[in-house]
């Protein structure tokens, strides 16, 4: 009886571990596909206008960086378009004043 119980516990642990690992790797890969770009608009805008125009690239507003300067952070699917190409497209929009990559800044010691 003890052997059956130990075997059942072992199988359960292995099953749960593999399920957790597979879920974790799925989420990590989808997050890896998302890249960020900063967009400055000429004036106040509706984010849906730009998002609808570039829906093929999964462009989504992430957050407001500077409300007075109309700067917003967007995410997009980097598997569907290169960052340089997206920035060039965004700059052709009459809504967009400037677009650039979002760079991570690290503090120096």
KOLDOTI-40714 format. One record per atom (N, C-alpha, C): residue number from 1; residue in one letter; atom name; x, y, z. Coordinates in steps of 0.001 Angstrom, whole numbers. Layout:
<num:NUM&residu:A&atome:CA&xx:X&yy:Y&zz:Z> .
...
//
This chain:
<num:1&residu:X&atome:N&xx:820&yy:-1197&zz:0> .
<num:1&residu:X&atome:CA&xx:0&yy:0&zz:0> .
<num:1&residu:X&atome:C&xx:863&yy:1261&zz:0> .
<num:2&residu:X&atome:N&xx:1910&yy:1269&zz:781> .
<num:2&residu:X&atome:CA&xx:2831&yy:2401&zz:844> .
<num:2&residu:X&atome:C&xx:3515&yy:2644&zz:-498> .
<num:3&residu:X&atome:N&xx:3827&yy:1591&zz:-1203> .
<num:3&residu:X&atome:CA&xx:4507&yy:1703&zz:-2487> .
<num:3&residu:X&atome:C&xx:3566&yy:2364&zz:-3508> .
<num:4&residu:X&atome:N&xx:2306&yy:1977&zz:-3490> .
<num:4&residu:X&atome:CA&xx:1332&yy:2579&zz:-4406> .
<num:4&residu:X&atome:C&xx:1160&yy:4070&zz:-4118> .
<num:5&residu:X&atome:N&xx:1086&yy:4401&zz:-2846> .
<num:5&residu:X&atome:CA&xx:927&yy:5808&zz:-2476> .
<num:5&residu:X&atome:C&xx:2146&yy:6616&zz:-2893> .
<num:6&residu:X&atome:N&xx:3339&yy:6104&zz:-2647> .
<num:6&residu:X&atome:CA&xx:4569&yy:6807&zz:-3039> .
<num:6&residu:X&atome:C&xx:4650&yy:6964&zz:-4554> .
<num:7&residu:X&atome:N&xx:4243&yy:5957&zz:-5280> .
<num:7&residu:X&atome:CA&xx:4256&yy:6027&zz:-6737> .
<num:7&residu:X&atome:C&xx:3257&yy:7080&zz:-7235> .
<num:8&residu:X&atome:N&xx:2089&yy:7121&zz:-6622> .
<num:8&residu:X&atome:CA&xx:1083&yy:8108&zz:-6988> .
<num:8&residu:X&atome:C&xx:1572&yy:9531&zz:-6709> .
<num:9&residu:X&atome:N&xx:2220&yy:9733&zz:-5572> .
<num:9&residu:X&atome:CA&xx:2780&yy:11045&zz:-5232> .
<num:9&residu:X&atome:C&xx:3857&yy:11430&zz:-6231> .
<num:10&residu:X&atome:N&xx:4720&yy:10513&zz:-6583> .
<num:10&residu:X&atome:CA&xx:5796&yy:10783&zz:-7537> .
<num:10&residu:X&atome:C&xx:5229&yy:11157&zz:-8901> .
<num:11&residu:X&atome:N&xx:4236&yy:10416&zz:-9358> .
<num:11&residu:X&atome:CA&xx:3619&yy:10708&zz:-10654> .
<num:11&residu:X&atome:C&xx:2942&yy:12087&zz:-10624> .
<num:12&residu:X&atome:N&xx:2284&yy:12391&zz:-9536> .
<num:12&residu:X&atome:CA&xx:1629&yy:13692&zz:-9403> .
<num:12&residu:X&atome:C&xx:2635&yy:14835&zz:-9447> .
<num:13&residu:X&atome:N&xx:3750&yy:14673&zz:-8750> .
<num:13&residu:X&atome:CA&xx:4787&yy:15709&zz:-8731> .
<num:13&residu:X&atome:C&xx:5373&yy:15907&zz:-10121> .
<num:14&residu:X&atome:N&xx:5656&yy:14831&zz:-10816> .
<num:14&residu:X&atome:CA&xx:6219&yy:14925&zz:-12168> .
<num:14&residu:X&atome:C&xx:5216&yy:15598&zz:-13104> .
<num:15&residu:X&atome:N&xx:3957&yy:15209&zz:-13014> .
<num:15&residu:X&atome:CA&xx:2919&yy:15791&zz:-13862> .
<num:15&residu:X&atome:C&xx:2788&yy:17295&zz:-13614> .
<num:16&residu:X&atome:N&xx:2698&yy:17687&zz:-12356> .
<num:16&residu:X&atome:CA&xx:2549&yy:19104&zz:-12028> .
<num:16&residu:X&atome:C&xx:3771&yy:19914&zz:-12441> .
<num:17&residu:X&atome:N&xx:4934&yy:19344&zz:-12281> .
<num:17&residu:X&atome:CA&xx:6164&yy:20034&zz:-12684> .
<num:17&residu:X&atome:C&xx:6188&yy:20269&zz:-14186> .
<num:18&residu:X&atome:N&xx:5829&yy:19257&zz:-14961> .
<num:18&residu:X&atome:CA&xx:5835&yy:19438&zz:-16421> .
<num:18&residu:X&atome:C&xx:4773&yy:20428&zz:-16863> .
<num:19&residu:X&atome:N&xx:3616&yy:20424&zz:-16226> .
<num:19&residu:X&atome:CA&xx:2572&yy:21376&zz:-16576> .
<num:19&residu:X&atome:C&xx:3008&yy:22804&zz:-16257> .
<num:20&residu:X&atome:N&xx:3594&yy:22992&zz:-15094> .
<num:20&residu:X&atome:CA&xx:4059&yy:24318&zz:-14699> .
<num:20&residu:X&atome:C&xx:5142&yy:24811&zz:-15653> .
<num:21&residu:X&atome:N&xx:6071&yy:23960&zz:-16006> .
<num:21&residu:X&atome:CA&xx:7163&yy:24336&zz:-16900> .
<num:21&residu:X&atome:C&xx:6637&yy:24689&zz:-18280> .
<num:22&residu:X&atome:N&xx:5689&yy:23906&zz:-18799> .
<num:22&residu:X&atome:CA&xx:5176&yy:24200&zz:-20133> .
<num:22&residu:X&atome:C&xx:4382&yy:25505&zz:-20151> .
<num:23&residu:X&atome:N&xx:3617&yy:25789&zz:-19102> .
<num:23&residu:X&atome:CA&xx:2883&yy:27054&zz:-19032> .
<num:23&residu:X&atome:C&xx:3834&yy:28227&zz:-18933> .
<num:24&residu:X&atome:N&xx:4869&yy:28066&zz:-18163> .
<num:24&residu:X&atome:CA&xx:5853&yy:29139&zz:-17995> .
<num:24&residu:X&atome:C&xx:6557&yy:29423&zz:-19311> .
<num:25&residu:X&atome:N&xx:6931&yy:28399&zz:-20057> .
<num:25&residu:X&atome:CA&xx:7634&yy:28625&zz:-21316> .
<num:25&residu:X&atome:C&xx:6718&yy:29243&zz:-22363> .
<num:26&residu:X&atome:N&xx:5424&yy:28907&zz:-22358> .
<num:26&residu:X&atome:CA&xx:4497&yy:29521&zz:-23304> .
<num:26&residu:X&atome:C&xx:4377&yy:31012&zz:-23049> .
<num:27&residu:X&atome:N&xx:4247&yy:31407&zz:-21800> .
<num:27&residu:X&atome:CA&xx:4129&yy:32823&zz:-21469> .
<num:27&residu:X&atome:C&xx:5401&yy:33571&zz:-21791> .
<num:28&residu:X&atome:N&xx:6535&yy:32969&zz:-21536> .
<num:28&residu:X&atome:CA&xx:7811&yy:33633&zz:-21812> .
<num:28&residu:X&atome:C&xx:7988&yy:33874&zz:-23304> .
<num:29&residu:X&atome:N&xx:7594&yy:32921&zz:-24130> .
<num:29&residu:X&atome:CA&xx:7781&yy:33106&zz:-25567> .
<num:29&residu:X&atome:C&xx:6867&yy:34194&zz:-26111> .
<num:30&residu:X&atome:N&xx:5637&yy:34293&zz:-25605> .
<num:30&residu:X&atome:CA&xx:4746&yy:35337&zz:-26094> .
<num:30&residu:X&atome:C&xx:5215&yy:36711&zz:-25634> .
<num:31&residu:X&atome:N&xx:5792&yy:36804&zz:-24451> .
<num:31&residu:X&atome:CA&xx:6330&yy:38074&zz:-23967> .
<num:31&residu:X&atome:C&xx:7560&yy:38460&zz:-24781> .
<num:32&residu:X&atome:N&xx:8364&yy:37474&zz:-25178> .
<num:32&residu:X&atome:CA&xx:9556&yy:37756&zz:-25970> .
<num:32&residu:X&atome:C&xx:9218&yy:38361&zz:-27327> .
<num:33&residu:X&atome:N&xx:8027&yy:38065&zz:-27847> .
<num:33&residu:X&atome:CA&xx:7618&yy:38599&zz:-29142> .
<num:33&residu:X&atome:C&xx:7242&yy:40076&zz:-29066> .
<num:34&residu:X&atome:N&xx:6972&yy:40574&zz:-27864> .
<num:34&residu:X&atome:CA&xx:6565&yy:41966&zz:-27716> .
<num:34&residu:X&atome:C&xx:7779&yy:42873&zz:-27588> .
<num:35&residu:X&atome:N&xx:7783&yy:43918&zz:-28371> .
<num:35&residu:X&atome:CA&xx:8829&yy:44933&zz:-28293> .
<num:35&residu:X&atome:C&xx:8142&yy:46273&zz:-28048> .
<num:36&residu:X&atome:N&xx:8931&yy:47279&zz:-27728> .
<num:36&residu:X&atome:CA&xx:8360&yy:48576&zz:-27364> .
<num:36&residu:X&atome:C&xx:8893&yy:49688&zz:-28255> .
<num:37&residu:X&atome:N&xx:8035&yy:50676&zz:-28442> .
<num:37&residu:X&atome:CA&xx:8393&yy:51853&zz:-29217> .
<num:37&residu:X&atome:C&xx:7735&yy:53069&zz:-28558> .
<num:38&residu:X&atome:N&xx:8467&yy:54182&zz:-28531> .
<num:38&residu:X&atome:CA&xx:7943&yy:55443&zz:-27993> .
<num:38&residu:X&atome:C&xx:7384&yy:56277&zz:-29134> .
<num:39&residu:X&atome:N&xx:6207&yy:56832&zz:-28905> .
<num:39&residu:X&atome:CA&xx:5563&yy:57641&zz:-29943> .
<num:39&residu:X&atome:C&xx:5147&yy:58981&zz:-29345> .
<num:40&residu:X&atome:N&xx:5539&yy:60055&zz:-30030> .
<num:40&residu:X&atome:CA&xx:5103&yy:61400&zz:-29647> .
<num:40&residu:X&atome:C&xx:4118&yy:61876&zz:-30701> .
<num:41&residu:X&atome:N&xx:2947&yy:62324&zz:-30229> .
<num:41&residu:X&atome:CA&xx:1894&yy:62768&zz:-31130> .
<num:41&residu:X&atome:C&xx:1918&yy:64281&zz:-31279> .
<num:42&residu:X&atome:N&xx:1363&yy:64748&zz:-32386> .
<num:42&residu:X&atome:CA&xx:1277&yy:66185&zz:-32638> .
<num:42&residu:X&atome:C&xx:373&yy:66873&zz:-31637> .
<num:43&residu:X&atome:N&xx:-673&yy:66203&zz:-31208> .
<num:43&residu:X&atome:CA&xx:-1613&yy:66750&zz:-30227> .
<num:43&residu:X&atome:C&xx:-2324&yy:65577&zz:-29571> .
<num:44&residu:X&atome:N&xx:-3306&yy:65884&zz:-28707> .
<num:44&residu:X&atome:CA&xx:-4066&yy:64810&zz:-28066> .
<num:44&residu:X&atome:C&xx:-4657&yy:63906&zz:-29141> .
<num:45&residu:X&atome:N&xx:-4728&yy:62653&zz:-28860> .
<num:45&residu:X&atome:CA&xx:-5201&yy:61707&zz:-29854> .
<num:45&residu:X&atome:C&xx:-5994&yy:60615&zz:-29162> .
<num:46&residu:X&atome:N&xx:-6650&yy:59814&zz:-29940> .
<num:46&residu:X&atome:CA&xx:-7297&yy:58608&zz:-29453> .
<num:46&residu:X&atome:C&xx:-6383&yy:57446&zz:-29830> .
<num:47&residu:X&atome:N&xx:-5928&yy:56689&zz:-28843> .
<num:47&residu:X&atome:CA&xx:-4984&yy:55602&zz:-29113> .
<num:47&residu:X&atome:C&xx:-5564&yy:54582&zz:-30078> .
<num:48&residu:X&atome:N&xx:-6887&yy:54477&zz:-30093> .
<num:48&residu:X&atome:CA&xx:-7502&yy:53494&zz:-30985> .
<num:48&residu:X&atome:C&xx:-7236&yy:53813&zz:-32451> .
<num:49&residu:X&atome:N&xx:-7088&yy:55094&zz:-32792> .
<num:49&residu:X&atome:CA&xx:-6804&yy:55461&zz:-34189> .
<num:49&residu:X&atome:C&xx:-5522&yy:54808&zz:-34679> .
<num:50&residu:X&atome:N&xx:-4466&yy:54941&zz:-33924> .
<num:50&residu:X&atome:CA&xx:-3182&yy:54375&zz:-34317> .
<num:50&residu:X&atome:C&xx:-3210&yy:52856&zz:-34198> .
<num:51&residu:X&atome:N&xx:-3807&yy:52343&zz:-33146> .
<num:51&residu:X&atome:CA&xx:-3883&yy:50895&zz:-32943> .
<num:51&residu:X&atome:C&xx:-4671&yy:50215&zz:-34063> .
<num:52&residu:X&atome:N&xx:-5750&yy:50843&zz:-34504> .
<num:52&residu:X&atome:CA&xx:-6548&yy:50276&zz:-35597> .
<num:52&residu:X&atome:C&xx:-5777&yy:50303&zz:-36911> .
<num:53&residu:X&atome:N&xx:-5001&yy:51351&zz:-37129> .
<num:53&residu:X&atome:CA&xx:-4233&yy:51464&zz:-38363> .
<num:53&residu:X&atome:C&xx:-3164&yy:50374&zz:-38454> .
<num:54&residu:X&atome:N&xx:-2560&yy:50047&zz:-37321> .
<num:54&residu:X&atome:CA&xx:-1464&yy:49079&zz:-37304> .
<num:54&residu:X&atome:C&xx:-1842&yy:47798&zz:-36566> .
<num:55&residu:X&atome:N&xx:-3094&yy:47398&zz:-36697> .
<num:55&residu:X&atome:CA&xx:-3578&yy:46182&zz:-36030> .
<num:55&residu:X&atome:C&xx:-2817&yy:44938&zz:-36517> .
<num:56&residu:X&atome:N&xx:-2332&yy:44941&zz:-37734> .
<num:56&residu:X&atome:CA&xx:-1589&yy:43797&zz:-38276> .
<num:56&residu:X&atome:C&xx:-311&yy:43529&zz:-37494> .
<num:57&residu:X&atome:N&xx:213&yy:44562&zz:-36829> .
<num:57&residu:X&atome:CA&xx:1451&yy:44414&zz:-36055> .
<num:57&residu:X&atome:C&xx:1184&yy:44334&zz:-34558> .
<num:58&residu:X&atome:N&xx:-102&yy:44260&zz:-34191> .
<num:58&residu:X&atome:CA&xx:-528&yy:44150&zz:-32795> .
<num:58&residu:X&atome:C&xx:-42&yy:45330&zz:-31948> .
<num:59&residu:X&atome:N&xx:-102&yy:46518&zz:-32516> .
<num:59&residu:X&atome:CA&xx:300&yy:47732&zz:-31814> .
<num:59&residu:X&atome:C&xx:-725&yy:48046&zz:-30727> .
<num:60&residu:X&atome:N&xx:-240&yy:48198&zz:-29488> .
<num:60&residu:X&atome:CA&xx:-1115&yy:48471&zz:-28339> .
<num:60&residu:X&atome:C&xx:-466&yy:49506&zz:-27433> .
<num:61&residu:X&atome:N&xx:-1275&yy:50446&zz:-26948> .
<num:61&residu:X&atome:CA&xx:-763&yy:51426&zz:-25993> .
<num:61&residu:X&atome:C&xx:-499&yy:50725&zz:-24670> .
<num:62&residu:X&atome:N&xx:703&yy:50921&zz:-24131> .
<num:62&residu:X&atome:CA&xx:1062&yy:50315&zz:-22849> .
<num:62&residu:X&atome:C&xx:883&yy:51313&zz:-21712> .
<num:63&residu:X&atome:N&xx:1441&yy:52533&zz:-21906> .
<num:63&residu:X&atome:CA&xx:1288&yy:53541&zz:-20859> .
<num:63&residu:X&atome:C&xx:1624&yy:54931&zz:-21389> .
<num:64&residu:X&atome:N&xx:1234&yy:55920&zz:-20600> .
<num:64&residu:X&atome:CA&xx:1551&yy:57315&zz:-20891> .
<num:64&residu:X&atome:C&xx:2923&yy:57599&zz:-20297> .
<num:65&residu:X&atome:N&xx:3823&yy:58128&zz:-21101> .
<num:65&residu:X&atome:CA&xx:5151&yy:58501&zz:-20616> .
<num:65&residu:X&atome:C&xx:5155&yy:59963&zz:-20199> .
<num:66&residu:X&atome:N&xx:4576&yy:60831&zz:-21028> .
<num:66&residu:X&atome:CA&xx:4472&yy:62259&zz:-20706> .
<num:66&residu:X&atome:C&xx:3185&yy:62798&zz:-21326> .
<num:67&residu:X&atome:N&xx:2221&yy:63075&zz:-20483> .
<num:67&residu:X&atome:CA&xx:943&yy:63597&zz:-20984> .
<num:67&residu:X&atome:C&xx:1105&yy:64989&zz:-21606> .
<num:68&residu:X&atome:N&xx:1827&yy:65933&zz:-20970> .
<num:68&residu:X&atome:CA&xx:1958&yy:67269&zz:-21581> .
<num:68&residu:X&atome:C&xx:2670&yy:67253&zz:-22941> .
<num:69&residu:X&atome:N&xx:3606&yy:66321&zz:-23112> .
<num:69&residu:X&atome:CA&xx:4334&yy:66255&zz:-24381> .
<num:69&residu:X&atome:C&xx:3731&yy:65240&zz:-25355> .
<num:70&residu:X&atome:N&xx:2639&yy:64587&zz:-24952> .
<num:70&residu:X&atome:CA&xx:1923&yy:63613&zz:-25786> .
<num:70&residu:X&atome:C&xx:2822&yy:62440&zz:-26192> .
<num:71&residu:X&atome:N&xx:3572&yy:61908&zz:-25226> .
<num:71&residu:X&atome:CA&xx:4456&yy:60769&zz:-25486> .
<num:71&residu:X&atome:C&xx:3872&yy:59529&zz:-24820> .
<num:72&residu:X&atome:N&xx:3775&yy:58452&zz:-25623> .
<num:72&residu:X&atome:CA&xx:3188&yy:57202&zz:-25157> .
<num:72&residu:X&atome:C&xx:4110&yy:56034&zz:-25493> .
<num:73&residu:X&atome:N&xx:4035&yy:55012&zz:-24663> .
<num:73&residu:X&atome:CA&xx:4787&yy:53786&zz:-24909> .
<num:73&residu:X&atome:C&xx:3835&yy:52762&zz:-25495> .
<num:74&residu:X&atome:N&xx:4223&yy:52190&zz:-26623> .
<num:74&residu:X&atome:CA&xx:3429&yy:51159&zz:-27292> .
<num:74&residu:X&atome:C&xx:4210&yy:49856&zz:-27353> .
<num:75&residu:X&atome:N&xx:3474&yy:48758&zz:-27370> .
<num:75&residu:X&atome:CA&xx:4082&yy:47457&zz:-27640> .
<num:75&residu:X&atome:C&xx:3597&yy:47000&zz:-29009> .
<num:76&residu:X&atome:N&xx:4371&yy:46111&zz:-29614> .
<num:76&residu:X&atome:CA&xx:3996&yy:45525&zz:-30902> .
<num:76&residu:X&atome:C&xx:4638&yy:44153&zz:-31003> .
<num:77&residu:X&atome:N&xx:4196&yy:43361&zz:-31961> .
<num:77&residu:X&atome:CA&xx:4734&yy:42015&zz:-32153> .
<num:77&residu:X&atome:C&xx:5954&yy:42091&zz:-33072> .
<num:78&residu:X&atome:N&xx:7115&yy:41850&zz:-32502> .
<num:78&residu:X&atome:CA&xx:8363&yy:41963&zz:-33260> .
<num:78&residu:X&atome:C&xx:8547&yy:40823&zz:-34262> .
<num:79&residu:X&atome:N&xx:7715&yy:39793&zz:-34185> .
<num:79&residu:X&atome:CA&xx:7770&yy:38700&zz:-35168> .
<num:79&residu:X&atome:C&xx:7107&yy:39126&zz:-36480> .
<num:80&residu:X&atome:N&xx:6262&yy:40163&zz:-36411> .
<num:80&residu:X&atome:CA&xx:5503&yy:40581&zz:-37593> .
<num:80&residu:X&atome:C&xx:6142&yy:41730&zz:-38361> .
<num:81&residu:X&atome:N&xx:6981&yy:42521&zz:-37688> .
<num:81&residu:X&atome:CA&xx:7629&yy:43655&zz:-38350> .
<num:81&residu:X&atome:C&xx:8894&yy:44027&zz:-37580> .
<num:82&residu:X&atome:N&xx:9892&yy:44467&zz:-38327> .
<num:82&residu:X&atome:CA&xx:11132&yy:44937&zz:-37687> .
<num:82&residu:X&atome:C&xx:10879&yy:46311&zz:-37076> .
<num:83&residu:X&atome:N&xx:11623&yy:46594&zz:-36022> .
<num:83&residu:X&atome:CA&xx:11437&yy:47854&zz:-35314> .
<num:83&residu:X&atome:C&xx:11688&yy:49055&zz:-36228> .
<num:84&residu:X&atome:N&xx:12736&yy:49006&zz:-37010> .
<num:84&residu:X&atome:CA&xx:13048&yy:50137&zz:-37900> .
<num:84&residu:X&atome:C&xx:11931&yy:50367&zz:-38918> .
<num:85&residu:X&atome:N&xx:11350&yy:49290&zz:-39434> .
<num:85&residu:X&atome:CA&xx:10258&yy:49417&zz:-40404> .
<num:85&residu:X&atome:C&xx:9020&yy:50022&zz:-39753> .
<num:86&residu:X&atome:N&xx:8701&yy:49564&zz:-38528> .
<num:86&residu:X&atome:CA&xx:7534&yy:50109&zz:-37830> .
<num:86&residu:X&atome:C&xx:7721&yy:51594&zz:-37539> .
<num:87&residu:X&atome:N&xx:8907&yy:51968&zz:-37102> .
<num:87&residu:X&atome:CA&xx:9176&yy:53383&zz:-36802> .
<num:87&residu:X&atome:C&xx:9025&yy:54233&zz:-38057> .
<num:88&residu:X&atome:N&xx:9514&yy:53753&zz:-39178> .
<num:88&residu:X&atome:CA&xx:9351&yy:54484&zz:-40441> .
<num:88&residu:X&atome:C&xx:7875&yy:54638&zz:-40791> .
<num:89&residu:X&atome:N&xx:7087&yy:53569&zz:-40607> .
<num:89&residu:X&atome:CA&xx:5648&yy:53639&zz:-40880> .
<num:89&residu:X&atome:C&xx:4959&yy:54636&zz:-39954> .
<num:90&residu:X&atome:N&xx:5300&yy:54575&zz:-38669> .
<num:90&residu:X&atome:CA&xx:4674&yy:55475&zz:-37702> .
<num:90&residu:X&atome:C&xx:4965&yy:56937&zz:-38033> .
<num:91&residu:X&atome:N&xx:6183&yy:57212&zz:-38461> .
<num:91&residu:X&atome:CA&xx:6559&yy:58591&zz:-38779> .
<num:91&residu:X&atome:C&xx:5813&yy:59137&zz:-39988> .
<num:92&residu:X&atome:N&xx:5282&yy:58266&zz:-40833> .
<num:92&residu:X&atome:CA&xx:4515&yy:58734&zz:-41993> .
<num:92&residu:X&atome:C&xx:3089&yy:59124&zz:-41613> .
<num:93&residu:X&atome:N&xx:2642&yy:58729&zz:-40427> .
<num:93&residu:X&atome:CA&xx:1290&yy:59066&zz:-39975> .
<num:93&residu:X&atome:C&xx:1206&yy:60547&zz:-39644> .
<num:94&residu:X&atome:N&xx:102&yy:61174&zz:-40014> .
<num:94&residu:X&atome:CA&xx:-83&yy:62597&zz:-39714> .
<num:94&residu:X&atome:C&xx:-315&yy:62836&zz:-38226> .
<num:95&residu:X&atome:N&xx:-640&yy:61788&zz:-37474> .
<num:95&residu:X&atome:CA&xx:-825&yy:61911&zz:-36024> .
<num:95&residu:X&atome:C&xx:497&yy:61969&zz:-35272> .
<num:96&residu:X&atome:N&xx:1532&yy:61360&zz:-35866> .
<num:96&residu:X&atome:CA&xx:2797&yy:61150&zz:-35154> .
<num:96&residu:X&atome:C&xx:3788&yy:62264&zz:-35447> .
<num:97&residu:X&atome:N&xx:4312&yy:62838&zz:-34375> .
<num:97&residu:X&atome:CA&xx:5368&yy:63849&zz:-34484> .
<num:97&residu:X&atome:C&xx:6739&yy:63175&zz:-34516> .
<num:98&residu:X&atome:N&xx:6932&yy:62166&zz:-33643> .
<num:98&residu:X&atome:CA&xx:8211&yy:61447&zz:-33555> .
<num:98&residu:X&atome:C&xx:7949&yy:60033&zz:-33061> .
<num:99&residu:X&atome:N&xx:8790&yy:59102&zz:-33508> .
<num:99&residu:X&atome:CA&xx:8747&yy:57715&zz:-33042> .
<num:99&residu:X&atome:C&xx:10181&yy:57225&zz:-32917> .
<num:100&residu:X&atome:N&xx:10432&yy:56452&zz:-31857> .
<num:100&residu:X&atome:CA&xx:11786&yy:55939&zz:-31642> .
<num:100&residu:X&atome:C&xx:11729&yy:54678&zz:-30785> .
<num:101&residu:X&atome:N&xx:12810&yy:53896&zz:-30802> .
<num:101&residu:X&atome:CA&xx:12850&yy:52691&zz:-29955> .
<num:101&residu:X&atome:C&xx:12854&yy:53079&zz:-28478> .
<num:102&residu:X&atome:N&xx:12319&yy:52218&zz:-27648> .
<num:102&residu:X&atome:CA&xx:12398&yy:52417&zz:-26205> .
<num:102&residu:X&atome:C&xx:13668&yy:51725&zz:-25726> .
<num:103&residu:X&atome:N&xx:14585&yy:52484&zz:-25208> .
<num:103&residu:X&atome:CA&xx:15855&yy:51919&zz:-24748> .
<num:103&residu:X&atome:C&xx:15840&yy:51771&zz:-23227> .
<num:104&residu:X&atome:N&xx:16306&yy:50628&zz:-22771> .
<num:104&residu:X&atome:CA&xx:16440&yy:50411&zz:-21324> .
<num:104&residu:X&atome:C&xx:17712&yy:51082&zz:-20839> .
<num:105&residu:X&atome:N&xx:17601&yy:51854&zz:-19797> .
<num:105&residu:X&atome:CA&xx:18739&yy:52583&zz:-19241> .
<num:105&residu:X&atome:C&xx:19146&yy:51921&zz:-17936> .
<num:106&residu:X&atome:N&xx:20447&yy:51697&zz:-17788> .
<num:106&residu:X&atome:CA&xx:20942&yy:51106&zz:-16552> .
<num:106&residu:X&atome:C&xx:21787&yy:52122&zz:-15789> .
<num:107&residu:X&atome:N&xx:21692&yy:52096&zz:-14484> .
<num:107&residu:X&atome:CA&xx:22445&yy:53002&zz:-13634> .
<num:107&residu:X&atome:C&xx:23900&yy:52542&zz:-13566> .
<num:108&residu:X&atome:N&xx:24801&yy:53485&zz:-13713> .
<num:108&residu:X&atome:CA&xx:26236&yy:53174&zz:-13594> .
<num:108&residu:X&atome:C&xx:26664&yy:53305&zz:-12148> .
<num:109&residu:X&atome:N&xx:27661&yy:52537&zz:-11778> .
<num:109&residu:X&atome:CA&xx:28234&yy:52657&zz:-10420> .
<num:109&residu:X&atome:C&xx:29451&yy:53534&zz:-10423> .
//
